[in-house]
């Protein structure tokens, strides 16, 4: 017996309704990606996150791990001794500051450049230190001419520049961001004029100057003025250019004038040759000079011809003061028994009072740091107590040294505004017997 199903017209409609609901539920479910595709998308998301700048505040110069300070000097040119000594002094000061914890918790880093003794190069390097390395201050070691060339660049950028040993008065006249760590030529020229008249009893002086050097011309002007004021007479004045080899013509004219002293405000390389040729021509009178003589190379070139000469300088390594002897001992230990000259001591002081100014300002921002530097007062430096006057020049003493057998022997200290009176050397000084040779460390 066959059976037959009875057709229900509601079944197709119910089936279609059920299928529609299933498809709708599936459409709402997220599609599962294959494992490899998920991994790639996660990696891409992470890379995008790393490449996207953070919304957090960016660190300013105050938060850097190190404070960048620029340095330039003559490291390979005609006055390389000045630059090498200054570099040594700056690096020694930087290491001491860093070993003591840095400045407000930040270490300092010295960016060193060689100006090769060229004013044009000094100006270019100043721009490079500011633009490329973003230094917050510059130590401008060496000759006044190089500092004069560099100063306008630092002034325009509002980056403080400190000249440790540039004595020409015009250096700090470039602007209110330019400072000096040494005395000026006006004081230095006066010191040697007084010493010539009062101590050496000189009445007649000859002058031999480097006519192309702002340093030499400035010292000549101030010595000449002070010597005349003390009733001394300038009997002859001769000139030369740095790098000349033969000075016999000028020295013969000087000998004919019969002076009591010869003032030679030049740099050590020329001075040494002038001294040799002067003695060869029979000139036996004392030769007088300034801080530009102070370099190890002077004795290597000049030898015994320098004996009996006198110079004005910024400090004496033979001074028995605790501050000076501590510095000199540390310098000798660091640089192979080398006695620190004035350029080393001045650069050392320059970085240390810059560090003090940064600490007081609490910032490396140009205007605030400038103000803190201008307020420097009674800073106890190796080269004396340093205070800035209103024109940002250091007010400090000078010393007179006698040159004898490869040594610089302390004679006396002269304070600014003080009449020069002969005095005894410090109690039982022990003139340095260590070599004053150069180093490139």
C-alpha positions in Angstrom: 0.0 0.0 0.0 1.6 3.2 -1.1 1.6 6.3 1.0 1.9 9.9 -0.1 2.9 13.0 1.8 0.4 15.7 2.1 1.9 19.1 0.8 2.0 21.8 3.4 2.2 25.2 1.8 3.7 26.8 5.0 6.9 24.6 4.9 8.8 26.5 2.1 8.1 29.8 3.8 9.3 28.6 7.2 12.5 27.2 5.6 13.3 30.4 3.9 12.8 32.4 7.1 15.2 30.1 9.0 17.9 30.4 6.3 17.6 34.2 6.3 18.2 34.4 10.1 21.2 32.1 9.9 22.8 34.3 7.3 22.2 37.4 9.3 23.9 35.9 12.4 26.9 34.9 10.3 27.1 38.4 8.9 27.3 39.8 12.4 30.3 37.6 13.4 33.8 39.0 12.7 35.8 37.1 10.2 38.7 35.2 11.5 42.0 36.1 9.9 44.6 33.5 9.2 47.4 33.5 11.8 50.1 34.8 9.4 48.0 37.8 8.4 47.2 38.7 12.0 50.9 38.7 12.8 51.8 41.0 9.9 49.1 43.5 10.9 50.3 43.6 14.5 53.8 44.2 13.4 52.8 47.0 11.1 50.8 48.6 13.9 53.8 48.5 16.2 56.1 50.0 13.6 53.6 52.8 13.0 53.4 53.5 16.7 57.2 53.8 17.0 57.4 56.2 14.0 54.7 58.5 15.3 56.0 61.4 17.4 55.0 61.2 21.0 52.5 63.7 22.3 54.6 64.0 25.5 56.5 67.3 25.9 60.0 67.2 24.2 63.1 67.7 26.3 64.7 71.1 26.0 68.4 71.9 26.3 68.2 71.9 30.1 67.4 68.2 30.1 70.3 67.0 27.9 72.6 64.4 29.5 75.6 66.6 28.7 76.2 70.4 28.4 78.1 71.2 25.2 80.8 73.9 25.6 82.9 75.0 22.6 86.6 75.6 22.6 88.9 76.9 19.8 92.6 77.8 19.8 95.7 77.6 17.8 96.7 73.9 18.0 98.9 73.6 14.9 99.7 77.2 13.8 102.4 79.8 14.7 101.3 80.1 18.4 100.4 76.4 18.9 101.9 76.4 22.4 99.1 78.8 23.5 96.4 76.6 22.1 97.7 73.4 23.5 98.2 74.8 27.0 94.7 76.3 27.0 93.2 73.0 25.8 95.0 71.2 28.6 93.7 73.6 31.2 90.1 73.4 29.9 90.1 69.6 29.8 91.6 69.4 33.3 88.9 71.7 34.6 86.1 69.7 32.8 87.3 66.4 34.2 87.3 67.9 37.7 83.8 69.3 37.3 82.5 66.0 35.9 84.1 64.0 38.6 82.4 66.2 41.2 79.0 65.5 39.7 78.8 68.0 36.9 76.8 71.2 36.8 73.3 70.8 38.4 73.6 67.1 37.8 74.7 67.3 34.1 78.1 66.4 32.8 79.9 68.8 30.5 81.4 68.0 27.1 84.1 70.1 25.4 83.9 70.4 21.6 87.5 71.2 20.5 88.4 73.0 17.2 91.8 74.2 15.8 91.8 77.7 14.4 95.4 77.3 13.2 96.2 80.8 14.5 94.0 82.3 11.8 91.4 85.0 12.6 89.3 84.0 9.6 89.3 80.4 10.8 88.4 81.5 14.3 85.3 83.3 12.9 84.3 80.2 10.8 84.7 77.8 13.8 82.6 80.0 16.0 79.7 79.7 13.6 80.3 76.0 13.3 80.3 75.5 17.1 77.0 77.4 17.4 75.1 76.0 14.4 76.3 72.4 14.2 77.1 71.6 17.8 74.7 74.0 19.5 77.2 74.9 22.2 75.9 77.0 25.1 79.2 79.0 25.5 82.6 79.2 23.9 86.1 79.4 25.3 88.2 81.4 22.8 91.8 80.7 23.6 94.8 82.5 22.2 95.5 85.7 20.4 93.4 88.9 20.6 93.1 89.0 16.8 91.3 85.7 16.7 89.0 86.6 19.5 88.2 89.9 17.8 87.2 88.0 14.7 85.1 85.4 16.5 83.3 87.8 18.9 80.7 89.2 16.5 79.4 85.7 15.5 78.9 84.8 19.2 77.3 88.2 20.0 74.8 87.8 17.1 73.8 84.3 18.3 73.6 85.4 21.9 76.1 82.7 22.9 78.5 83.8 25.7 82.2 83.8 24.6 85.0 84.0 27.1 88.5 84.9 26.0 90.9 83.5 28.7 94.0 85.4 27.5 93.0 88.0 24.9 94.3 91.2 26.5 93.3 93.8 23.7 90.6 96.1 25.1 88.6 95.9 21.9 87.7 92.2 22.4 84.9 92.8 24.9 83.7 95.9 23.1 82.2 93.6 20.5 79.1 93.2 22.7 77.6 92.2 26.0 78.0 88.5 25.4 81.8 88.8 25.3 83.8 88.3 28.4 87.5 88.2 29.4 89.3 86.1 32.1 92.5 88.1 32.1 93.7 91.7 32.7 93.9 94.1 29.7 96.8 95.6 27.9 96.3 99.0 29.4 97.2 97.5 32.8 99.9 95.2 31.5 101.7 98.0 29.6 101.6 100.2 32.6 103.0 97.5 34.8 106.1 97.0 32.7 106.6 100.8 32.2 106.6 101.2 36.0 108.8 98.3 36.5 111.3 99.6 34.0 111.5 103.1 35.7 111.1 102.2 39.4 112.9 98.9 39.6 115.4 98.9 36.7 115.9 102.7 36.9 115.5 103.0 33.1 115.2 106.4 31.5 115.5 105.5 27.9 113.6 102.8 26.2 113.4 101.3 22.7 110.3 99.5 21.4 110.3 96.6 18.9 106.7 95.7 17.9 104.8 93.4 15.5 102.9 96.0 13.5 100.3 93.7 12.2 99.3 92.4 15.6 96.5 94.2 17.5 98.0 92.7 20.7 101.5 94.1 20.0 100.2 97.5 18.9 98.0 97.9 21.9 100.7 97.0 24.4 103.1 99.4 22.6 100.6 102.3 23.0 100.0 101.7 26.7 103.7 101.1 27.5 104.7 104.3 25.6 102.1 106.4 27.4 103.0 105.1 30.9 106.7 105.4 30.3 106.4 109.0 29.1 104.2 109.8 32.1 107.0 108.6 34.4 109.4 111.0 32.6 111.0 108.2 30.5 111.9 108.7 26.9 111.2 106.4 23.9 114.4 106.8 21.9 113.5 104.6 19.0 110.6 102.4 17.7 111.1 99.6 15.2 108.5 97.2 13.7 108.4 93.7 12.1 105.8 91.2 11.0 105.2 87.8 12.6 107.3 85.1 10.9 110.1 87.4 9.8 113.5 85.7 10.1 116.0 88.6 10.1 115.7 91.5 12.6 119.3 92.7 12.4 118.4 96.0 10.6 115.9 97.0 13.3 118.2 95.9 16.1 121.1 97.9 14.7 119.0 101.0 14.7 118.0 100.3 18.3 121.6 99.7 19.4 122.6 103.1 17.8 120.0 104.8 20.0 121.6 103.4 23.2 118.5 102.5 25.2 118.5 101.3 28.8 115.8 98.6 28.0 114.1 97.2 25.0 110.4 96.5 25.1 109.3 93.7 22.8 105.5 93.1 23.1 105.3 90.1 20.7 104.7 86.4 20.6 107.3 83.8 21.7 108.3 82.5 18.3 109.5 85.9 17.0 110.7 87.1 20.4 113.2 84.2 20.8 114.8 84.9 17.4 114.9 88.7 18.2 116.7 87.9 21.5 119.3 85.8 19.9 120.1 88.3 17.2 120.1 91.2 19.7 122.8 89.4 21.8 124.8 88.6 18.7 124.9 92.3 17.9 126.2 93.1 21.3 122.9 94.4 22.9 123.2 93.5 26.5 120.4 95.7 28.0 117.4 93.9 29.6 114.6 92.8 27.2 111.1 93.4 28.5 108.0 91.6 27.4 104.5 90.5 28.2 102.4 87.4 28.5 102.9 86.6 24.8 106.4 85.3 25.7 105.1 82.7 28.1 105.4 79.4 26.2 107.7 76.3 26.5 108.9 76.9 23.0 110.4 80.2 24.0 113.3 78.6 25.8 113.8 76.0 23.0 114.2 78.7 20.5 115.9 81.5 22.5 118.1 79.7 25.0 120.5 81.7 27.1 119.9 84.9 25.1 116.7 85.3 27.2 118.6 85.4 30.5 118.1 88.7 32.4 114.8 89.5 30.6 111.5 90.4 32.4 107.9 89.9 31.5 104.5 90.7 32.9 102.2 87.7 33.3 99.0 86.5 34.8 100.4 84.2 37.5 103.5 82.3 38.7 103.6 78.6 39.1 106.2 79.2 41.8 103.8 81.2 43.9 103.5 79.2 47.2 99.7 79.8 47.6 97.7 76.6 48.2 95.4 77.2 45.3 98.3 77.6 42.8 100.3 74.7 44.1 97.3 72.4 44.1 96.6 73.3 40.5 100.3 73.0 39.4 100.6 69.6 41.1 97.5 68.2 39.5 98.6 69.6 36.1 102.0 68.0 36.4 100.5 64.7 37.3 98.1 64.8 34.4 100.5 66.0 31.7 103.8 64.3 32.4 105.5 66.7 34.8 104.8 69.7 32.6 104.6 73.0 34.5 101.4 74.9 33.6 102.0 78.2 31.9 99.6 81.2 32.1 97.5 80.1 29.2 96.7 76.8 30.9 95.9 78.5 34.1 93.7 81.2 32.5 91.7 78.6 30.4 91.2 76.5 33.6 89.8 79.5 35.4 87.6 80.5 32.5 85.8 77.1 32.4 85.4 77.0 36.2 83.8 80.4 36.5 81.6 79.6 33.5 80.5 76.5 35.3 79.8 78.5 38.4 77.7 80.9 36.3 75.7 78.1 34.8 75.0 76.7 38.3 73.9 80.1 39.6 71.7 80.8 36.6 70.1 77.3 36.9 69.9 77.3 33.1 72.0 77.3 29.9 69.7 79.8 28.3 71.8 82.6 26.7 70.4 85.8 28.3 70.2 84.3 31.8 73.7 82.8 31.5 75.1 86.1 30.2 73.6 87.9 33.3 75.1 85.3 35.7 78.6 85.7 34.0 78.3 89.5 34.3 77.6 89.1 38.0 80.9 87.2 38.7 82.4 88.6 41.8 85.3 87.4 44.0 85.7 84.1 42.1 88.8 82.4 43.6 90.8 81.5 40.5 94.3 80.1 40.1 95.3 83.3 38.5 93.8 85.5 41.2 90.5 86.7 42.6 88.3 87.4 39.6 85.5 90.0 39.4 83.8 91.3 36.3 83.6 95.0 35.8 80.7 96.7 34.0 82.5 96.1 30.6 82.9 92.3 31.4 86.6 92.6 31.9 88.3 90.7 34.7 89.7 92.9 37.4 92.8 91.1 38.8 96.5 91.4 39.6 99.6 90.9 37.4 103.0 89.4 38.3 106.5 90.3 37.1 108.8 87.3 36.3 112.5 87.2 35.6 113.8 84.8 32.9 116.9 82.9 34.0 118.3 79.5 32.8 115.0 78.2 31.5 113.0 79.4 34.5 110.4 82.1 35.1 111.4 83.4 38.5 108.7 85.3 40.5 109.6 88.9 41.3 106.4 90.6 42.6 102.6 90.9 42.3 101.0 94.1 41.2 97.4 94.9 42.0 95.2 97.0 39.7 95.6 100.7 40.7 98.6 99.9 42.9 101.8 101.8 42.7 104.6 99.4 41.7 107.1 99.1 44.6 109.9 96.5 44.5 109.2 93.7 46.9 110.8 90.5 48.0 109.9 87.2 46.2 107.6 84.9 48.1 109.3 83.0 51.0 111.8 80.5 49.7 110.1 79.9 46.3 111.4 76.8 44.5 111.7 77.9 40.8 110.4 75.1 38.6 113.0 72.7 37.3 110.4 70.6 35.4 110.4 71.1 31.6 108.0 73.6 30.2 107.6 71.7 27.0 104.5 71.4 24.9 102.1 68.5 25.0 99.2 67.5 22.7 97.4 65.4 25.3 
